[in-house]
Amino acid sequence: MYPLQAHCNEPYVLSETEDYAVVYKPPLMHSVPLKKDEEENPLLNFPTLLDWYGCIEPRALGLIGRKEIEGGLLHRLDYETEGLVLIAKNQSAMDALLAQQQQGLFVKEYGALSGLPENADPLPGFPPFSQHTDPGIKHPEKIQSYFRPWGPGRKAVRPFVTGPDAPRRKITRTIAGDQGNPYVTEILSSNDAGEGLTHFKLRIKRGFRHQIRCHLSWIGKPILNDALYGGAPPEKAQEAPGRRLPIALCAESFSFNDPADGERREYRIRQ
């Protein structure tokens, strides 16, 4: 059964080479500043993971990637989520790893524990889930959709689907796709974890903000303690009203081609 407690309460370097570092991000820590000027705001929860690693390897802070504030960080994890993050240490490695992301060669696997609150009402904004599934299989093998922003401050997302069973709506700039295609979440396995909970193993090759959280909620299996997407909270949440708590989602492993020699590398979290 997937543990609700974090693997560790502090970040650590799992492994590193001359080109990159594999770093563990604990829950309740930002991956990077959300805005360029947030580093000067003492009210926010800092340091971020990038700040922390930048004290070890300052070169990672000045690399050029998708956004200036992200430095050498190849991918973010949500504040409440724990797991492994890859950070480049030089620009040539950064460029090579970004190219692999674009090509779908950077593959990430996650563990998640899902559970619905008792008598939960469906969340608004979700289209009917009608993707083909085998009647003998409890859950689909993959979930796919485009995404659109949702809710106050656009803090959440909702699936957007096209086709004969979906509303005929024009795709606009507010609809996000994966290079023109739907984003895909593969379900590698799903097992009964007892007490109405399900443990999932998931894989994505190219991800969007809140993709796994939204997709699992869409099929009626929101992640435990994920209030934004309808997940049941653990009992301890009642002892800390208004406090954000970790969600039962962990970035457990990823694989990619090493920019130094082209060999396939896989890194997995310490259990």
PyMOL commands that set and color helices and strands:
alter all, ss='L'
color gray80, all
select helices_A, chain A and resi 36-40+49-56+58-62+68-70+91-103+152-154+211-218+227-229+235-239
alter helices_A, ss='H'
color red, helices_A
select strands_A, chain A and resi 12-16+20-25+82-88+107-114+142-150+156-160+183-194+197-204+249-257+264-268
alter strands_A, ss='S'
color yellow, strands_A
deselect
rebuild
show_as cartoon
